[in-house]
């Protein structure tokens, strides 16, 4: 019988989690004895990670330590103008923590993007996904040229990331930090099938249709 791939199953309990936490903390303390005492004094992350809530696509792919990444995640990594949670995270990360990089990271096979490609009613989610559906409408001509549904979904993932990058760059807090201290905003896509990140080349003009990946293998997964 093969060993299970994942480490927390349907029959596991909170005690299993607490046991795993003790093992993790002991192992990390042995490898980096000063890490937790340093974190107890405060945080000074250089990165704000804005990602999707999907269990496969977290900031763990950066292979960094606790204390290095400030994190905000929601369905389909959307940063709408009036969302107080998102705005609060941005202001704290930029004005207080003084992060040097903001990463908006989408991922292929995003459930929110797949849902945005359908007309099925989803209740409260419809209000949230309106932001992606608006992006879909703006790029209808390009998306309609992609007959394969997966290619269409993957492209909309990329377009959504670019749209959120533009939203961020119009935020007053972000704009001021970009001008005064060189804050950088990046658009990335995570491939859940390979574990790899790809950087998007985001044009200055949001109305430009041809957002592209900086790598040549557009849908290599």
URHU-V73429 format. One record per residue. N is the residue number from 1. RES is the residue in one letter. SS is DSSP state (H for helix, E for strand, - for the rest). Layout:
n:N res:RES ss:SS
n:N res:RES ss:SS
This chain:
n:1 res:X ss:-
n:2 res:X ss:-
n:3 res:X ss:-
n:4 res:X ss:-
n:5 res:X ss:-
n:6 res:X ss:-
n:7 res:X ss:-
n:8 res:X ss:-
n:9 res:X ss:-
n:10 res:X ss:-
n:11 res:X ss:-
n:12 res:X ss:-
n:13 res:X ss:-
n:14 res:X ss:H
n:15 res:X ss:H
n:16 res:X ss:H
n:17 res:X ss:H
n:18 res:X ss:H
n:19 res:X ss:H
n:20 res:X ss:H
n:21 res:X ss:H
n:22 res:X ss:H
n:23 res:X ss:H
n:24 res:X ss:H
n:25 res:X ss:H
n:26 res:X ss:H
n:27 res:X ss:H
n:28 res:X ss:H
n:29 res:X ss:H
n:30 res:X ss:H
n:31 res:X ss:H
n:32 res:X ss:-
n:33 res:X ss:-
n:34 res:X ss:-
n:35 res:X ss:H
n:36 res:X ss:H
n:37 res:X ss:H
n:38 res:X ss:H
n:39 res:X ss:H
n:40 res:X ss:-
n:41 res:X ss:-
n:42 res:X ss:-
n:43 res:X ss:-
n:44 res:X ss:-
n:45 res:X ss:-
n:46 res:X ss:-
n:47 res:X ss:E
n:48 res:X ss:E
n:49 res:X ss:E
n:50 res:X ss:E
n:51 res:X ss:E
n:52 res:X ss:E
n:53 res:X ss:-
n:54 res:X ss:-
n:55 res:X ss:-
n:56 res:X ss:-
n:57 res:X ss:-
n:58 res:X ss:-
n:59 res:X ss:H
n:60 res:X ss:H
n:61 res:X ss:H
n:62 res:X ss:H
n:63 res:X ss:-
n:64 res:X ss:-
n:65 res:X ss:-
n:66 res:X ss:-
n:67 res:X ss:-
n:68 res:X ss:-
n:69 res:X ss:E
n:70 res:X ss:E
n:71 res:X ss:E
n:72 res:X ss:E
n:73 res:X ss:E
n:74 res:X ss:E
n:75 res:X ss:H
n:76 res:X ss:H
n:77 res:X ss:H
n:78 res:X ss:-
n:79 res:X ss:-
n:80 res:X ss:-
n:81 res:X ss:-
n:82 res:X ss:-
n:83 res:X ss:-
n:84 res:X ss:H
n:85 res:X ss:H
n:86 res:X ss:H
n:87 res:X ss:H
n:88 res:X ss:H
n:89 res:X ss:H
n:90 res:X ss:H
n:91 res:X ss:H
n:92 res:X ss:H
n:93 res:X ss:H
n:94 res:X ss:H
n:95 res:X ss:H
n:96 res:X ss:H
n:97 res:X ss:-
n:98 res:X ss:-
n:99 res:X ss:-
n:100 res:X ss:-
n:101 res:X ss:E
n:102 res:X ss:E
n:103 res:X ss:E
n:104 res:X ss:E
n:105 res:X ss:E
n:106 res:X ss:E
n:107 res:X ss:E
n:108 res:X ss:-
n:109 res:X ss:-
n:110 res:X ss:-
n:111 res:X ss:H
n:112 res:X ss:H
n:113 res:X ss:H
n:114 res:X ss:H
n:115 res:X ss:H
n:116 res:X ss:H
n:117 res:X ss:-
n:118 res:X ss:-
n:119 res:X ss:-
n:120 res:X ss:-
n:121 res:X ss:-
n:122 res:X ss:-
n:123 res:X ss:-
n:124 res:X ss:-
n:125 res:X ss:H
n:126 res:X ss:H
n:127 res:X ss:H
n:128 res:X ss:H
n:129 res:X ss:H
n:130 res:X ss:H
n:131 res:X ss:H
n:132 res:X ss:H
n:133 res:X ss:H
n:134 res:X ss:H
n:135 res:X ss:H
n:136 res:X ss:H
n:137 res:X ss:H
n:138 res:X ss:H
n:139 res:X ss:-
n:140 res:X ss:H
n:141 res:X ss:H
n:142 res:X ss:H
n:143 res:X ss:H
n:144 res:X ss:H
n:145 res:X ss:-
n:146 res:X ss:-
n:147 res:X ss:-
n:148 res:X ss:-
n:149 res:X ss:H
n:150 res:X ss:H
n:151 res:X ss:H
n:152 res:X ss:H
n:153 res:X ss:H
n:154 res:X ss:H
n:155 res:X ss:H
n:156 res:X ss:H
n:157 res:X ss:H
n:158 res:X ss:H
n:159 res:X ss:H
n:160 res:X ss:H
n:161 res:X ss:H
n:162 res:X ss:H
n:163 res:X ss:H
n:164 res:X ss:H
n:165 res:X ss:H
n:166 res:X ss:H
n:167 res:X ss:H
n:168 res:X ss:H
n:169 res:X ss:H
n:170 res:X ss:-
n:171 res:X ss:-
n:172 res:X ss:H
n:173 res:X ss:H
n:174 res:X ss:H
n:175 res:X ss:H
n:176 res:X ss:H
n:177 res:X ss:H
n:178 res:X ss:H
n:179 res:X ss:H
n:180 res:X ss:H
n:181 res:X ss:H
n:182 res:X ss:-
n:183 res:X ss:-
n:184 res:X ss:E
n:185 res:X ss:E
n:186 res:X ss:E
n:187 res:X ss:E
n:188 res:X ss:E
n:189 res:X ss:E
n:190 res:X ss:E
n:191 res:X ss:E
n:192 res:X ss:-
n:193 res:X ss:-
n:194 res:X ss:-
n:195 res:X ss:-
n:196 res:X ss:E
n:197 res:X ss:E
n:198 res:X ss:E
n:199 res:X ss:E
n:200 res:X ss:E
n:201 res:X ss:E
n:202 res:X ss:-
n:203 res:X ss:-
n:204 res:X ss:-
n:205 res:X ss:-
n:206 res:X ss:-
n:207 res:X ss:-
n:208 res:X ss:-
n:209 res:X ss:-
n:210 res:X ss:-
n:211 res:X ss:-
n:212 res:X ss:E
n:213 res:X ss:E
n:214 res:X ss:-
n:215 res:X ss:-
n:216 res:X ss:-
n:217 res:X ss:-
n:218 res:X ss:-
n:219 res:X ss:-
n:220 res:X ss:-
n:221 res:X ss:-
